[in-house]
């Protein structure tokens, strides 16, 4: 079998891999992309995109149910589970096809199979247990992503106990559900199913939901979720799942060590991820792992010369936009481009697309204090914003944290309508190393939700106007 030579061989076609491939092609490199399942990876096919389509259907249903608040009458409101799922899958299929077109347009050679390192600069492409291609590359990028974590004794069965995959394609709507884990994935599914009338209980091992978020934002979100009917058990662990033909008895141990049983139709396991580092040939390299994830420097290089890694396989935060940005950094560094900056994780925004939405960047208030900063904190409630009230979305909060000494924006945290679209303003500010006066002197348009970002900054310095 003749070996095919490339400048760059990328293993994995998710949001890190395909972006790296396109950027490399733009820089006149000869590029191979090895992908065994779906172009666009988990994010596009079974994560970020199709879940947002599901949540959009739930959002429209929510507004239709409350149409009377806007002077409208809606009668006979129903939803069709299968059509909701079909729309979600159709959105994913359309975008996956678009990735294929972009790769073809940029003359990236795509190989359908699994990539495995076979020595210095060598990658074998395997399909159905057989090597179908031998590739060589001056540079090899591992972008194999991650998969759902499975806890012993709590293994999903695809019928009564679901992972995110089954949760995205329900055949019908269950009456009751337990979601194990209150990170972004768990909360998004809890929000979707709760909005469509499912009795949802969320179980979280930490002492509060959304544990990576600022504590104040987490508490605000929890209060809104509870108003919508969600139930939460925090500081608790699931000790077992007793399955019958039609339901599951979930054994939950609380803080007091007492065990209660909750019987539901379905369980969604959302307890984190495991990096896909097996069966890719790492044992023959100097690549190091830390808690199962590949260790890289700021430019995504591993300890094996010529081998790089990007995206979820390299560790937290496990976000598509992090993977894509790492892909660009890695390729531009390889190409010797000027003005390539290493990844600064403090500038990576996080978004949760539940109702209400949650978005953040940088340090929480607690983390800023733990790191020794003397801080100024500003807050602004959605209740004080004309656009929020006009939208019928008066519940929410914008919180900003500044270094009192330098005026540096240390963190920004938001909960409420459309905050996932607003957070980029603070991200740009952090990336540019803006200080409080830069935000204060920025003219925000009126009436907009973004005005609350301005007011929150003003509040940190005792200058708030509308509250």
N, C-alpha and C positions, 0 to 999 in steps of 0.2 A: 504494500500500500504506500503510494507516494506521499511524502510529508508536504504539507502546505505551510508556507512561511508568511508571517505577518509581523508588523511592528508591535501590535498590541493584541493580545488574546484576552477576552473578558469572559469569565465564567459566571453566568447569571444575567438574565435580561429584565430585571426589575427596575425600579426608578433610579437606582444607582448605576446599574450596568448599562442600560440603554442610553442614558444621558452621557455616561463616559464614552460610549461608542460613538455617538454623534459628535461630541466635542473633539474626539481624537480624529475623526474623519474630517472635520472642519480644519484641523491643523495639519492636514495632508498626510496623515498616517494611514497605513493599510491595516484595517481592523477586522478581527473575527469576534463574533459574539456567539457564545454557546448557551442555549436555553432549552430545557427539556420539556417545559410545560406551556406556560403562557407568556408571551411578550407583555411587559408591563408589570410582571410579578404579582405577588399577593396584593399589593396596594391597589393596583388598577383592577384586577380581576376578582379578588375576594376580600378586599379591605376598604381603603379610603373611599374609592369612588362608588362602588355599589351600595355601601352603607349610607353614603350621603343621599343617594337616590331613594333609599328606603325612608330615611329620615325626612326627606322632602315630602313624600306622600303623607307621612304622619303629621307633619307640620300643617299641610293644607287641610287635612281632616280636622285637626285641632281648631284651626281658624273657622272652618265651616260649622263646627259644633258651637262656636261662640259668636256666630254671625250676628246675633241680636245685639251684641255690644257695639256693633258698627252700623246699626240701623237697618240690617238686612234680615230677611227671612229665608231659612232653608228648611225644607221639609223632606222627609223620606231619605235622610242621609244614610248611606251604607258604604262599606268598602269591600273590595274584591281582593282577597289575599293573593290569589294567583296572578292577577293583573299587576298588583304592586310588585311582586317578585319578577314578573316578566319584564316590566319596565326597568327594574334595577339591573337585570342580567343584560338587557338590550343596551343600556348605557355602557356597561363594562365591555361588551363585545364591540361596540362602535369604536371605543377608544383604543382597545387592544389592536384592532385593525389599523387604526391611525398610526400606532407605533411601528407596525410593520411597514407601512408606507414611508414613514420618516427614515427608517433604517435603509430601505431600498433607495430612497432619494439620495441619501448620503453615501451610497455604495459600501455599506457595511455588509460583510458576508456573515449570514446567520446559519449556524449549525444546530440541527434539531437533535439534542441528546444531552447527556450529562458529561461535564468536563472533569477531568482528573489530572492532577500534576504528575508527570512521569520523569522527573529529573529537570536539570537546569534548562529553562526555556522550552520545555516540552509539555504539551497537553494532549491527552487522548480523549476523543469524544466517543462515549458509549451509549448504545441504545439496545434495549432488550437483552442486556448482558453481553453484548458483543461490541468490540471496538470498530467503529465505522469510519473514523477519520483520525489521522495523526497530524497535529498542528505544532508549529514552533513559533515562538514569539520573543522578541527582545524584552518585552515587558508583559507580565501576566497579572491581571486584576481579578481578585476573588470578590464576587458580589452575590453570594449564594443565599443571603437573607436568613430568615428564621422561621420557626413553626411554633404552633401553640404548645405551651408546656402541659404535660400530663402528670397529675399527681397519683402516686400509687394508691389503689383502692377507689379512686374517683375517676377512672378512665371513661371517656366518652364512648358511647356505643352508636352514635349517629341516629338514634331513634328517640330515646327518652332523655339521654344526656348528650347535649350538643357541644360542639366547638363553634367558633364563629362561622364556619362554612355552613353547617346545618341551620344555624340561626338566621342566615341570609336567605334561605330558600324554604321557608315553612310551607308544608302542604295545606295546612289550615291553621287558624289562630287558636293556641291553647287558652284555657280559661285561667290558668295560674302558672307561675314560673318562679324559680329561684335563680338568681344570677350570682355566681361565686366570683368575687373580685370587683372592686369599684374603681379601677383605673379607667382610662378613656374608653377602651373597648367595652368593658362591662357596663359602664354608665350609658354609653350610646345605645346599646341593645336594650337596656332597662327602660330608657326613655322612649324608644321606638315602640316596644311592646306595651308599655303602660299607656301611651297615648291612644293605642288602638284597643284599649279596654281590658288588657290582661292584668290580673292581680299579681304584681311584681314585688318580690322581696329580694333585697341585695344583701349579701353577706360579705363582710370585709374583715380580714385578720388584723389590720391596724385599728387604732382607736378612733379613726375618722375616715370618711369617704374621700375619694380623690386625694390620697395622701401626698402626692408630689406637688399639689397646689398650695398656695398660701392658705393658712388655716382660716382666715376670715372669709376668703372666697369660698372655701370648702363648706363652711357653716352656712353661708348665705345660699349656696346651691342646694344643700340638703333641705333647708327650710322650704324652698320652692318645690323641690321634688315631692316632699311630704304633703304639701298642699294639693299636689296633683294625684295623690293616692299611693305613691311608692312607700314601701316600708324598708327599714334598714336595721341590720344587726351588726354592730361594729365590735372590734376586739374579740371576734369569734372565729372559730375554725370548724370546718366540716369534717366530722369524724367518720362518716359513712353514708352510703347511698343504698337503700333497700328498694329494689325495683320490682314492681308487679307488671302485669301486661300493659297497663294503661297509665300508671303514674309512678312517682318516685317519692319515697319517704327520706327526707334529708335530715340527718342527725347533726345538730349544731351545738357545739360546746361554747358557752358564753364565758365572759370574764370571771364569773363566779364558779366556773368549772361544772356547772349544771348543764345537762344535755336536754335539749328540747327537740321534738320531731316536727318537721314541717312537711306536709304532703302536698305535692304539686304535680301538674301534668308534665312539665318539662324543666330541665336544669340546663343552664348555660355555664360552661366553665370558661372563665376569663382570668386566668391566674398567671399571666405572663407568657414569655416566649423562651425558646431554646434555639441557639444559633446553629445553622446548618454547616457544621464543620466536619461531619463524618464523610468518609468515602470520597474525599477530594484530593487525597495524596499528601496531606500535611505531614504525615509521619516520616516522609522522606525529605523534609525541609528543616530549616532553622526557625520556622514560624512559631511564635510563642502564643499560648492561650492564657487568658485570665478569666477564671470562672466560666469557662466554656466559650469565650469570645476571643477573636483574633486581636492581638496587640499590635497597634500601629503608632507611628509618630504623627505629627501634625499635618504631614503631607500624605498620609495613608500608606507609607512604606512599612513593610514588616521587617523582621530580622533576617529574612532570606533575600539576598540581593536579587533585584528584578521582579520580586513578587510583592503585590500591594493588596489591600483589602478595603472595601468600602461598605457602608450601609449597616443593616441590622446585625450582620455577622461580626461586626466590630464592637457592638455594645451600645449602651444607652447614650442618648435617648433614641428609642426605636421609632424613627419617623421618616417618612418618605422624602420630605424636603431636606433632611439631613443627608440622606443617601445621595440624592441628586447633587447637592452642593459638594459633597466629598468627591463624587465622580469628576466634577469639573476641576477641583483643586488638584486631584491626583494626576489627571491628564495634562493639565497646564504645567505642573511641576516636571513631569516626564519630558514634556516638549521644550523645557527651558524658557517658558514664557516669563516676561518680566512682571513684577508687581503681583506675584502669587502669594496670597495670605493663607497661613494655616487656619484650620478650623478653630473657632472660638465657641465652645459649647454654650457659654453664658448668653450668646446672642441668638441661640436657636429658639424660635417660638414654639409653644405647644398649644394645640387647640382641641377642644372636645365639643362635638357638634350635637349635643343634647339640647333640650329645651328647659331652662335657658342655656345658651352657649357659654363656654368657658374658654378663656385665652390668657396666655401669660408668657413672659420672657424675663430671664434674669433671676435674681435672688428673691426668695420670699422674705418677709419681714423677720421671721425667726432666723433664717440663714444669714441674713445681713448682720444681725446682732451677734450671732455665734462667731462670725468672722471678724468681729471687733469693730465694725463700723459704728460711728455715731450717726444716726439717721434722722431724716425728716420724712414724714409720711403724709401723703395727701389722699383724700377720699372724695368721691362725688357720686351721689345717688342718682339713678335713672329718674327718680321722682322729681328731680329739679330740672329735667331737660324737656323742653317743649316738643321736640321730635319724638321722644320716647312716649310721651303721654298721647300724642296724636296717633302713634302707631298702636296704641293699646298695650304697650310694653313698659309699664312704669316700675317694674321690679328689676333691680340690677345695681351693680356697683363697679366703679373704676377706682383702682388703688395704685398709687405710685410711690416709690421708695427712692430717696436720694441720699447721697453721701453729704452730710452736713458740711464737711470741710471743703470739698471740691465742687459740689453741685452735680456730680456725676449721677446719671440715672442708673441705679443699681437693679431695679426690677419694676415691672408693671404687671398688674393682675386684674382681670376683668371677668365679670359674670353678667350676662344679660343678652338682649337681642343684638345680633350681628357683630358681637365682639370679635369673632374669628376674622372678620374683614377689617376691623379697626386696629388689631394688634400690630400690623405691619408698620404703623406710624411710629410706635415706640421702638420697634426693631431697627428701623432706619436710624432713629436717634441714637440707639445704643451702638450701632455699627459705626456711626460717624463720631462717636464719643461726645455727643451733645450734652450740654449742661442745662440746668433749670432755666436759665435766661433764654436759651435757644427755643425752648418750648413756649415760654411766656411771650416771646416776641413773634411767634408764628401766628398768623391770622387764620383761624378756623372758620369755615363757612357756616352760615346760619340759615335755616335751622337744620342741624345735623346731629346725629348721635356722637360724632367725633368731637363736638364741642366739650363733651364731658371729659375728654382726655386733657384738654386745656385747663378746665376748671379743677381737675384733680391735682395738676401741677401747681396751680395757683394756691390751692388749699394747703399744700405742703409748706408754703411760705406765708400763710396767713393773708392771702390776697383773693380768696375765692369770692365771686360776685353773686352767683345765683343760688346760694344755699346758706 
